[in-house]
Amino acid sequence: MFAVIKTGGKQYRVAKGDVIRVEKLDAKDGDKVKLEEVLMVGEAGKPTVGTPLVKGAAVTAEVVAQARAPKIIVFKKKRRQNYRRKKGHRQDVTILRVTDIKA
């Protein structure tokens, strides 16, 4: 069984036991998180698509860690103008392990 969930403005296809990195959620390590924005639930050959959400569906996950994504370098340059700007950025992420999918 799999589900398509929405969190942090992005969509993820998850199954039981998957480990995913999502935008930072307000939870501590070891906490249980219930994700209720389920867009689709699928089993072998018979998917259920929501309009826009599947009623009564939820995905339960456990917080593995609060971490930071790899650094992204933002570099701006205008040629022949001696204009160069370099900035770095690391996004906070939450690592989740999916424990249950309820349709």
Helices and strands as residue ranges (DSSP letters): E 2-7, E 10-15, E 19-23, E 32-35, E 38-43, E 46-49, E 58-68, E 72-78, E 83-89, E 92-102
